[in-house]
């Protein structure tokens, strides 16, 4: 399992944060800070996305 957090300074001076999770060398799920939603990379990650968004705890930790 790989977890990567980062931030980018955009040309307009704003900052964009990111959080990505990988598994077995592949992208699994990421968190979009602007929308506050998880983005599943495939159908397997969709189950995790629904669970994390349903209970809200993981999304709260990302913000």
mmCIF file of the N, C-alpha and C atoms, coordinates in Angstrom:
data_MODEL
# 
_entry.id   MODEL 
# 
loop_
_atom_site.group_PDB 
_atom_site.id 
_atom_site.type_symbol 
_atom_site.label_atom_id 
_atom_site.label_alt_id 
_atom_site.label_comp_id 
_atom_site.label_asym_id 
_atom_site.label_entity_id 
_atom_site.label_seq_id 
_atom_site.pdbx_PDB_ins_code 
_atom_site.Cartn_x 
_atom_site.Cartn_y 
_atom_site.Cartn_z 
_atom_site.occupancy 
_atom_site.B_iso_or_equiv 
_atom_site.pdbx_formal_charge 
_atom_site.auth_seq_id 
_atom_site.auth_comp_id 
_atom_site.auth_asym_id 
_atom_site.auth_atom_id 
_atom_site.pdbx_PDB_model_num 
ATOM 1   N N  . UNK A 1 1  ? 0.857   -1.175 0.000   1.00 0.00 ? 1  UNK A N  1 
ATOM 2   C CA . UNK A 1 1  ? 0.000   0.000  0.000   1.00 0.00 ? 1  UNK A CA 1 
ATOM 3   C C  . UNK A 1 1  ? 0.895   1.227  0.000   1.00 0.00 ? 1  UNK A C  1 
ATOM 4   N N  . UNK A 1 2  ? 0.539   2.188  -0.816  1.00 0.00 ? 2  UNK A N  1 
ATOM 5   C CA . UNK A 1 2  ? 1.290   3.437  -0.910  1.00 0.00 ? 2  UNK A CA 1 
ATOM 6   C C  . UNK A 1 2  ? 0.325   4.599  -0.720  1.00 0.00 ? 2  UNK A C  1 
ATOM 7   N N  . UNK A 1 3  ? 0.740   5.546  0.086   1.00 0.00 ? 3  UNK A N  1 
ATOM 8   C CA . UNK A 1 3  ? -0.082  6.734  0.340   1.00 0.00 ? 3  UNK A CA 1 
ATOM 9   C C  . UNK A 1 3  ? 0.787   7.947  0.046   1.00 0.00 ? 3  UNK A C  1 
ATOM 10  N N  . UNK A 1 4  ? 0.307   8.837  -0.834  1.00 0.00 ? 4  UNK A N  1 
ATOM 11  C CA . UNK A 1 4  ? 1.072   10.014 -1.236  1.00 0.00 ? 4  UNK A CA 1 
ATOM 12  C C  . UNK A 1 4  ? 0.223   11.260 -1.014  1.00 0.00 ? 4  UNK A C  1 
ATOM 13  N N  . UNK A 1 5  ? 0.779   12.215 -0.288  1.00 0.00 ? 5  UNK A N  1 
ATOM 14  C CA . UNK A 1 5  ? 0.120   13.507 -0.083  1.00 0.00 ? 5  UNK A CA 1 
ATOM 15  C C  . UNK A 1 5  ? 1.000   14.569 -0.716  1.00 0.00 ? 5  UNK A C  1 
ATOM 16  N N  . UNK A 1 6  ? 0.377   15.572 -1.297  1.00 0.00 ? 6  UNK A N  1 
ATOM 17  C CA . UNK A 1 6  ? 1.169   16.633 -1.893  1.00 0.00 ? 6  UNK A CA 1 
ATOM 18  C C  . UNK A 1 6  ? 0.372   17.906 -2.045  1.00 0.00 ? 6  UNK A C  1 
ATOM 19  N N  . UNK A 1 7  ? 1.071   18.950 -2.450  1.00 0.00 ? 7  UNK A N  1 
ATOM 20  C CA . UNK A 1 7  ? 0.405   20.204 -2.757  1.00 0.00 ? 7  UNK A CA 1 
ATOM 21  C C  . UNK A 1 7  ? 1.163   20.882 -3.894  1.00 0.00 ? 7  UNK A C  1 
ATOM 22  N N  . UNK A 1 8  ? 0.423   21.607 -4.698  1.00 0.00 ? 8  UNK A N  1 
ATOM 23  C CA . UNK A 1 8  ? 0.987   22.320 -5.835  1.00 0.00 ? 8  UNK A CA 1 
ATOM 24  C C  . UNK A 1 8  ? 0.662   23.794 -5.705  1.00 0.00 ? 8  UNK A C  1 
ATOM 25  N N  . UNK A 1 9  ? 1.640   24.631 -5.991  1.00 0.00 ? 9  UNK A N  1 
ATOM 26  C CA . UNK A 1 9  ? 1.425   26.067 -6.053  1.00 0.00 ? 9  UNK A CA 1 
ATOM 27  C C  . UNK A 1 9  ? 1.109   26.397 -7.507  1.00 0.00 ? 9  UNK A C  1 
ATOM 28  N N  . UNK A 1 10 ? -0.092  26.872 -7.761  1.00 0.00 ? 10 UNK A N  1 
ATOM 29  C CA . UNK A 1 10 ? -0.538  27.166 -9.122  1.00 0.00 ? 10 UNK A CA 1 
ATOM 30  C C  . UNK A 1 10 ? -0.095  28.554 -9.554  1.00 0.00 ? 10 UNK A C  1 
ATOM 31  N N  . UNK A 1 11 ? -0.145  28.804 -10.853 1.00 0.00 ? 11 UNK A N  1 
ATOM 32  C CA . UNK A 1 11 ? 0.339   30.072 -11.404 1.00 0.00 ? 11 UNK A CA 1 
ATOM 33  C C  . UNK A 1 11 ? -0.432  31.284 -10.879 1.00 0.00 ? 11 UNK A C  1 
ATOM 34  N N  . UNK A 1 12 ? -1.691  31.074 -10.460 1.00 0.00 ? 12 UNK A N  1 
ATOM 35  C CA . UNK A 1 12 ? -2.473  32.191 -9.926  1.00 0.00 ? 12 UNK A CA 1 
ATOM 36  C C  . UNK A 1 12 ? -2.234  32.412 -8.428  1.00 0.00 ? 12 UNK A C  1 
ATOM 37  N N  . UNK A 1 13 ? -1.301  31.647 -7.851  1.00 0.00 ? 13 UNK A N  1 
ATOM 38  C CA . UNK A 1 13 ? -0.966  31.801 -6.443  1.00 0.00 ? 13 UNK A CA 1 
ATOM 39  C C  . UNK A 1 13 ? -1.764  30.908 -5.507  1.00 0.00 ? 13 UNK A C  1 
ATOM 40  N N  . UNK A 1 14 ? -2.767  30.218 -6.043  1.00 0.00 ? 14 UNK A N  1 
ATOM 41  C CA . UNK A 1 14 ? -3.548  29.320 -5.194  1.00 0.00 ? 14 UNK A CA 1 
ATOM 42  C C  . UNK A 1 14 ? -2.813  27.992 -5.012  1.00 0.00 ? 14 UNK A C  1 
ATOM 43  N N  . UNK A 1 15 ? -3.269  27.246 -4.051  1.00 0.00 ? 15 UNK A N  1 
ATOM 44  C CA . UNK A 1 15 ? -2.645  25.964 -3.732  1.00 0.00 ? 15 UNK A CA 1 
ATOM 45  C C  . UNK A 1 15 ? -3.668  24.853 -3.927  1.00 0.00 ? 15 UNK A C  1 
ATOM 46  N N  . UNK A 1 16 ? -3.220  23.767 -4.539  1.00 0.00 ? 16 UNK A N  1 
ATOM 47  C CA . UNK A 1 16 ? -4.084  22.605 -4.731  1.00 0.00 ? 16 UNK A CA 1 
ATOM 48  C C  . UNK A 1 16 ? -3.459  21.427 -3.989  1.00 0.00 ? 16 UNK A C  1 
ATOM 49  N N  . UNK A 1 17 ? -4.214  20.838 -3.082  1.00 0.00 ? 17 UNK A N  1 
ATOM 50  C CA . UNK A 1 17 ? -3.732  19.688 -2.329  1.00 0.00 ? 17 UNK A CA 1 
ATOM 51  C C  . UNK A 1 17 ? -4.206  18.395 -2.964  1.00 0.00 ? 17 UNK A C  1 
ATOM 52  N N  . UNK A 1 18 ? -3.458  17.343 -2.730  1.00 0.00 ? 18 UNK A N  1 
ATOM 53  C CA . UNK A 1 18 ? -3.857  16.047 -3.259  1.00 0.00 ? 18 UNK A CA 1 
ATOM 54  C C  . UNK A 1 18 ? -3.492  14.939 -2.280  1.00 0.00 ? 18 UNK A C  1 
ATOM 55  N N  . UNK A 1 19 ? -4.236  13.869 -2.378  1.00 0.00 ? 19 UNK A N  1 
ATOM 56  C CA . UNK A 1 19 ? -3.991  12.688 -1.570  1.00 0.00 ? 19 UNK A CA 1 
ATOM 57  C C  . UNK A 1 19 ? -4.330  11.488 -2.441  1.00 0.00 ? 19 UNK A C  1 
ATOM 58  N N  . UNK A 1 20 ? -3.355  10.607 -2.631  1.00 0.00 ? 20 UNK A N  1 
ATOM 59  C CA . UNK A 1 20 ? -3.561  9.443  -3.494  1.00 0.00 ? 20 UNK A CA 1 
ATOM 60  C C  . UNK A 1 20 ? -3.146  8.174  -2.761  1.00 0.00 ? 20 UNK A C  1 
ATOM 61  N N  . UNK A 1 21 ? -3.839  7.127  -3.065  1.00 0.00 ? 21 UNK A N  1 
ATOM 62  C CA . UNK A 1 21 ? -3.541  5.821  -2.493  1.00 0.00 ? 21 UNK A CA 1 
ATOM 63  C C  . UNK A 1 21 ? -3.309  4.836  -3.631  1.00 0.00 ? 21 UNK A C  1 
ATOM 64  N N  . UNK A 1 22 ? -2.306  4.003  -3.470  1.00 0.00 ? 22 UNK A N  1 
ATOM 65  C CA . UNK A 1 22 ? -2.017  2.980  -4.459  1.00 0.00 ? 22 UNK A CA 1 
ATOM 66  C C  . UNK A 1 22 ? -1.937  1.620  -3.797  1.00 0.00 ? 22 UNK A C  1 
ATOM 67  N N  . UNK A 1 23 ? -2.114  0.600  -4.604  1.00 0.00 ? 23 UNK A N  1 
ATOM 68  C CA . UNK A 1 23 ? -2.048  -0.770 -4.105  1.00 0.00 ? 23 UNK A CA 1 
ATOM 69  C C  . UNK A 1 23 ? -1.477  -1.659 -5.192  1.00 0.00 ? 23 UNK A C  1 
ATOM 70  N N  . UNK A 1 24 ? -0.517  -2.470 -4.847  1.00 0.00 ? 24 UNK A N  1 
ATOM 71  C CA . UNK A 1 24 ? 0.087   -3.420 -5.778  1.00 0.00 ? 24 UNK A CA 1 
ATOM 72  C C  . UNK A 1 24 ? 0.629   -2.732 -7.037  1.00 0.00 ? 24 UNK A C  1 
ATOM 73  N N  . UNK A 1 25 ? 1.222   -1.545 -6.856  1.00 0.00 ? 25 UNK A N  1 
ATOM 74  C CA . UNK A 1 25 ? 1.828   -0.826 -7.965  1.00 0.00 ? 25 UNK A CA 1 
ATOM 75  C C  . UNK A 1 25 ? 0.864   -0.067 -8.859  1.00 0.00 ? 25 UNK A C  1 
ATOM 76  N N  . UNK A 1 26 ? -0.391  0.034  -8.469  1.00 0.00 ? 26 UNK A N  1 
ATOM 77  C CA . UNK A 1 26 ? -1.400  0.719  -9.287  1.00 0.00 ? 26 UNK A CA 1 
ATOM 78  C C  . UNK A 1 26 ? -2.125  1.781  -8.465  1.00 0.00 ? 26 UNK A C  1 
ATOM 79  N N  . UNK A 1 27 ? -2.645  2.780  -9.175  1.00 0.00 ? 27 UNK A N  1 
ATOM 80  C CA . UNK A 1 27 ? -3.496  3.767  -8.509  1.00 0.00 ? 27 UNK A CA 1 
ATOM 81  C C  . UNK A 1 27 ? -4.740  3.055  -7.999  1.00 0.00 ? 27 UNK A C  1 
ATOM 82  N N  . UNK A 1 28 ? -5.204  3.453  -6.822  1.00 0.00 ? 28 UNK A N  1 
ATOM 83  C CA . UNK A 1 28 ? -6.392  2.826  -6.244  1.00 0.00 ? 28 UNK A CA 1 
ATOM 84  C C  . UNK A 1 28 ? -7.497  3.852  -6.039  1.00 0.00 ? 28 UNK A C  1 
ATOM 85  N N  . UNK A 1 29 ? -7.216  4.873  -5.233  1.00 0.00 ? 29 UNK A N  1 
ATOM 86  C CA . UNK A 1 29 ? -8.223  5.887  -4.942  1.00 0.00 ? 29 UNK A CA 1 
ATOM 87  C C  . UNK A 1 29 ? -7.514  7.202  -4.633  1.00 0.00 ? 29 UNK A C  1 
ATOM 88  N N  . UNK A 1 30 ? -8.156  8.305  -4.946  1.00 0.00 ? 30 UNK A N  1 
ATOM 89  C CA . UNK A 1 30 ? -7.583  9.615  -4.636  1.00 0.00 ? 30 UNK A CA 1 
ATOM 90  C C  . UNK A 1 30 ? -8.676  10.486 -4.028  1.00 0.00 ? 30 UNK A C  1 
ATOM 91  N N  . UNK A 1 31 ? -8.248  11.553 -3.375  1.00 0.00 ? 31 UNK A N  1 
ATOM 92  C CA . UNK A 1 31 ? -9.183  12.481 -2.749  1.00 0.00 ? 31 UNK A CA 1 
ATOM 93  C C  . UNK A 1 31 ? -9.060  13.827 -3.427  1.00 0.00 ? 31 UNK A C  1 
ATOM 94  N N  . UNK A 1 32 ? -10.188 14.368 -3.894  1.00 0.00 ? 32 UNK A N  1 
ATOM 95  C CA . UNK A 1 32 ? -10.222 15.680 -4.529  1.00 0.00 ? 32 UNK A CA 1 
ATOM 96  C C  . UNK A 1 32 ? -10.624 16.707 -3.472  1.00 0.00 ? 32 UNK A C  1 
ATOM 97  N N  . UNK A 1 33 ? -9.677  17.542 -3.077  1.00 0.00 ? 33 UNK A N  1 
ATOM 98  C CA . UNK A 1 33 ? -9.904  18.497 -1.997  1.00 0.00 ? 33 UNK A CA 1 
ATOM 99  C C  . UNK A 1 33 ? -10.983 19.521 -2.344  1.00 0.00 ? 33 UNK A C  1 
ATOM 100 N N  . UNK A 1 34 ? -11.033 19.946 -3.606  1.00 0.00 ? 34 UNK A N  1 
ATOM 101 C CA . UNK A 1 34 ? -12.031 20.954 -4.003  1.00 0.00 ? 34 UNK A CA 1 
ATOM 102 C C  . UNK A 1 34 ? -13.454 20.448 -3.835  1.00 0.00 ? 34 UNK A C  1 
ATOM 103 N N  . UNK A 1 35 ? -13.719 19.231 -4.301  1.00 0.00 ? 35 UNK A N  1 
ATOM 104 C CA . UNK A 1 35 ? -15.075 18.689 -4.228  1.00 0.00 ? 35 UNK A CA 1 
ATOM 105 C C  . UNK A 1 35 ? -15.332 17.951 -2.922  1.00 0.00 ? 35 UNK A C  1 
ATOM 106 N N  . UNK A 1 36 ? -14.250 17.575 -2.214  1.00 0.00 ? 36 UNK A N  1 
ATOM 107 C CA . UNK A 1 36 ? -14.411 16.809 -0.984  1.00 0.00 ? 36 UNK A CA 1 
ATOM 108 C C  . UNK A 1 36 ? -14.850 15.382 -1.226  1.00 0.00 ? 36 UNK A C  1 
ATOM 109 N N  . UNK A 1 37 ? -14.538 14.869 -2.426  1.00 0.00 ? 37 UNK A N  1 
ATOM 110 C CA . UNK A 1 37 ? -14.975 13.521 -2.806  1.00 0.00 ? 37 UNK A CA 1 
ATOM 111 C C  . UNK A 1 37 ? -13.789 12.643 -3.160  1.00 0.00 ? 37 UNK A C  1 
ATOM 112 N N  . UNK A 1 38 ? -13.991 11.367 -2.972  1.00 0.00 ? 38 UNK A N  1 
ATOM 113 C CA . UNK A 1 38 ? -12.994 10.388 -3.385  1.00 0.00 ? 38 UNK A CA 1 
ATOM 114 C C  . UNK A 1 38 ? -13.245 9.989  -4.829  1.00 0.00 ? 38 UNK A C  1 
ATOM 115 N N  . UNK A 1 39 ? -12.164 9.716  -5.549  1.00 0.00 ? 39 UNK A N  1 
ATOM 116 C CA . UNK A 1 39 ? -12.243 9.300  -6.946  1.00 0.00 ? 39 UNK A CA 1 
ATOM 117 C C  . UNK A 1 39 ? -11.640 7.902  -7.053  1.00 0.00 ? 39 UNK A C  1 
ATOM 118 N N  . UNK A 1 40 ? -12.459 6.922  -7.387  1.00 0.00 ? 40 UNK A N  1 
ATOM 119 C CA . UNK A 1 40 ? -11.998 5.541  -7.508  1.00 0.00 ? 40 UNK A CA 1 
ATOM 120 C C  . UNK A 1 40 ? -11.324 5.339  -8.857  1.00 0.00 ? 40 UNK A C  1 
ATOM 121 N N  . UNK A 1 41 ? -10.189 4.644  -8.857  1.00 0.00 ? 41 UNK A N  1 
ATOM 122 C CA . UNK A 1 41 ? -9.448  4.396  -10.092 1.00 0.00 ? 41 UNK A CA 1 
ATOM 123 C C  . UNK A 1 41 ? -10.052 3.247  -10.894 1.00 0.00 ? 41 UNK A C  1 
ATOM 124 N N  . UNK A 1 42 ? -10.774 2.353  -10.234 1.00 0.00 ? 42 UNK A N  1 
ATOM 125 C CA . UNK A 1 42 ? -11.389 1.225  -10.935 1.00 0.00 ? 42 UNK A CA 1 
ATOM 126 C C  . UNK A 1 42 ? -12.581 0.717  -10.127 1.00 0.00 ? 42 UNK A C  1 
ATOM 127 N N  . UNK A 1 43 ? -13.244 -0.306 -10.649 1.00 0.00 ? 43 UNK A N  1 
ATOM 128 C CA . UNK A 1 43 ? -14.449 -0.812 -9.984  1.00 0.00 ? 43 UNK A CA 1 
ATOM 129 C C  . UNK A 1 43 ? -14.144 -1.411 -8.614  1.00 0.00 ? 43 UNK A C  1 
ATOM 130 N N  . UNK A 1 44 ? -12.956 -1.971 -8.425  1.00 0.00 ? 44 UNK A N  1 
ATOM 131 C CA . UNK A 1 44 ? -12.578 -2.503 -7.120  1.00 0.00 ? 44 UNK A CA 1 
ATOM 132 C C  . UNK A 1 44 ? -12.480 -1.416 -6.070  1.00 0.00 ? 44 UNK A C  1 
ATOM 133 N N  . UNK A 1 45 ? -11.973 -0.264 -6.456  1.00 0.00 ? 45 UNK A N  1 
ATOM 134 C CA . UNK A 1 45 ? -11.843 0.862  -5.526  1.00 0.00 ? 45 UNK A CA 1 
ATOM 135 C C  . UNK A 1 45 ? -13.186 1.537  -5.264  1.00 0.00 ? 45 UNK A C  1 
ATOM 136 N N  . UNK A 1 46 ? -14.148 1.297  -6.126  1.00 0.00 ? 46 UNK A N  1 
ATOM 137 C CA . UNK A 1 46 ? -15.471 1.908  -5.968  1.00 0.00 ? 46 UNK A CA 1 
ATOM 138 C C  . UNK A 1 46 ? -16.125 1.476  -4.649  1.00 0.00 ? 46 UNK A C  1 
ATOM 139 N N  . UNK A 1 47 ? -15.922 0.236  -4.251  1.00 0.00 ? 47 UNK A N  1 
ATOM 140 C CA . UNK A 1 47 ? -16.467 -0.261 -2.985  1.00 0.00 ? 47 UNK A CA 1 
ATOM 141 C C  . UNK A 1 47 ? -15.876 0.532  -1.817  1.00 0.00 ? 47 UNK A C  1 
ATOM 142 N N  . UNK A 1 48 ? -14.582 0.755  -1.853  1.00 0.00 ? 48 UNK A N  1 
ATOM 143 C CA . UNK A 1 48 ? -13.913 1.537  -0.812  1.00 0.00 ? 48 UNK A CA 1 
ATOM 144 C C  . UNK A 1 48 ? -14.402 2.975  -0.823  1.00 0.00 ? 48 UNK A C  1 
ATOM 145 N N  . UNK A 1 49 ? -14.537 3.565  -2.015  1.00 0.00 ? 49 UNK A N  1 
ATOM 146 C CA . UNK A 1 49 ? -15.009 4.948  -2.128  1.00 0.00 ? 49 UNK A CA 1 
ATOM 147 C C  . UNK A 1 49 ? -16.380 5.105  -1.470  1.00 0.00 ? 49 UNK A C  1 
ATOM 148 N N  . UNK A 1 50 ? -17.294 4.203  -1.790  1.00 0.00 ? 50 UNK A N  1 
ATOM 149 C CA . UNK A 1 50 ? -18.636 4.286  -1.212  1.00 0.00 ? 50 UNK A CA 1 
ATOM 150 C C  . UNK A 1 50 ? -18.603 4.166  0.307   1.00 0.00 ? 50 UNK A C  1 
ATOM 151 N N  . UNK A 1 51 ? -17.808 3.247  0.800   1.00 0.00 ? 51 UNK A N  1 
ATOM 152 C CA . UNK A 1 51 ? -17.695 3.047  2.246   1.00 0.00 ? 51 UNK A CA 1 
ATOM 153 C C  . UNK A 1 51 ? -17.118 4.281  2.931   1.00 0.00 ? 51 UNK A C  1 
ATOM 154 N N  . UNK A 1 52 ? -16.023 4.809  2.404   1.00 0.00 ? 52 UNK A N  1 
ATOM 155 C CA . UNK A 1 52 ? -15.383 5.977  3.010   1.00 0.00 ? 52 UNK A CA 1 
ATOM 156 C C  . UNK A 1 52 ? -16.291 7.197  2.968   1.00 0.00 ? 52 UNK A C  1 
ATOM 157 N N  . UNK A 1 53 ? -17.015 7.386  1.866   1.00 0.00 ? 53 UNK A N  1 
ATOM 158 C CA . UNK A 1 53 ? -17.900 8.547  1.783   1.00 0.00 ? 53 UNK A CA 1 
ATOM 159 C C  . UNK A 1 53 ? -19.139 8.363  2.651   1.00 0.00 ? 53 UNK A C  1 
ATOM 160 N N  . UNK A 1 54 ? -19.585 7.134  2.798   1.00 0.00 ? 54 UNK A N  1 
ATOM 161 C CA . UNK A 1 54 ? -20.774 6.874  3.612   1.00 0.00 ? 54 UNK A CA 1 
ATOM 162 C C  . UNK A 1 54 ? -20.530 7.198  5.082   1.00 0.00 ? 54 UNK A C  1 
ATOM 163 N N  . UNK A 1 55 ? -19.398 6.744  5.621   1.00 0.00 ? 55 UNK A N  1 
ATOM 164 C CA . UNK A 1 55 ? -19.178 6.995  7.045   1.00 0.00 ? 55 UNK A CA 1 
ATOM 165 C C  . UNK A 1 55 ? -18.481 8.321  7.315   1.00 0.00 ? 55 UNK A C  1 
ATOM 166 N N  . UNK A 1 56 ? -17.944 8.985  6.289   1.00 0.00 ? 56 UNK A N  1 
ATOM 167 C CA . UNK A 1 56 ? -17.439 10.348 6.403   1.00 0.00 ? 56 UNK A CA 1 
ATOM 168 C C  . UNK A 1 56 ? -16.150 10.531 7.187   1.00 0.00 ? 56 UNK A C  1 
ATOM 169 N N  . UNK A 1 57 ? -15.732 9.532  7.924   1.00 0.00 ? 57 UNK A N  1 
ATOM 170 C CA . UNK A 1 57 ? -14.551 9.674  8.778   1.00 0.00 ? 57 UNK A CA 1 
ATOM 171 C C  . UNK A 1 57 ? -13.294 9.885  7.951   1.00 0.00 ? 57 UNK A C  1 
ATOM 172 N N  . UNK A 1 58 ? -13.120 9.114  6.908   1.00 0.00 ? 58 UNK A N  1 
ATOM 173 C CA . UNK A 1 58 ? -11.912 9.227  6.079   1.00 0.00 ? 58 UNK A CA 1 
ATOM 174 C C  . UNK A 1 58 ? -11.861 10.586 5.383   1.00 0.00 ? 58 UNK A C  1 
ATOM 175 N N  . UNK A 1 59 ? -12.977 11.065 4.856   1.00 0.00 ? 59 UNK A N  1 
ATOM 176 C CA . UNK A 1 59 ? -13.007 12.369 4.185   1.00 0.00 ? 59 UNK A CA 1 
ATOM 177 C C  . UNK A 1 59 ? -12.694 13.491 5.170   1.00 0.00 ? 59 UNK A C  1 
ATOM 178 N N  . UNK A 1 60 ? -13.184 13.366 6.384   1.00 0.00 ? 60 UNK A N  1 
ATOM 179 C CA . UNK A 1 60 ? -12.912 14.376 7.408   1.00 0.00 ? 60 UNK A CA 1 
ATOM 180 C C  . UNK A 1 60 ? -11.414 14.434 7.717   1.00 0.00 ? 60 UNK A C  1 
ATOM 181 N N  . UNK A 1 61 ? -10.771 13.294 7.718   1.00 0.00 ? 61 UNK A N  1 
ATOM 182 C CA . UNK A 1 61 ? -9.339  13.227 7.987   1.00 0.00 ? 61 UNK A CA 1 
ATOM 183 C C  . UNK A 1 61 ? -8.518  13.848 6.856   1.00 0.00 ? 61 UNK A C  1 
ATOM 184 N N  . UNK A 1 62 ? -9.030  13.821 5.633   1.00 0.00 ? 62 UNK A N  1 
ATOM 185 C CA . UNK A 1 62 ? -8.309  14.347 4.477   1.00 0.00 ? 62 UNK A CA 1 
ATOM 186 C C  . UNK A 1 62 ? -8.369  15.866 4.389   1.00 0.00 ? 62 UNK A C  1 
ATOM 187 N N  . UNK A 1 63 ? -9.320  16.490 5.047   1.00 0.00 ? 63 UNK A N  1 
ATOM 188 C CA . UNK A 1 63 ? -9.472  17.945 4.934   1.00 0.00 ? 63 UNK A CA 1 
ATOM 189 C C  . UNK A 1 63 ? -8.857  18.685 6.089   1.00 0.00 ? 63 UNK A C  1 
# 
